[in-house]
Amino acid sequence: MTTKVTVDVEYTDEELLAICNHAIASIMATGQSYEIRGRSYSAANLQTLKTWRDDLQTQVDAAAAGGGGGIVANYLNRGR
């Protein structure tokens, strides 16, 4: 599955959680970094993605229970 992410679109917390899970799965499948023909590629930091995923899951659960704001606003307000 290919996921295209753009900055022109506002994503729901559920959509961001799916994107984050996809990114984690991709890193788990291909590795954190690799080199092909002398060119290096480093994926997003796995630990950062896992922390973000946990935050998103908490936010999605809170919204389902009838509370909480948006994860993006909360994430940016923490200075990450």
Beta strands, then each sheet from edge to edge (+ up, - down):
strand 1: 33-36
strand 2: 39-42
sheet 1: 1+ 2-
end
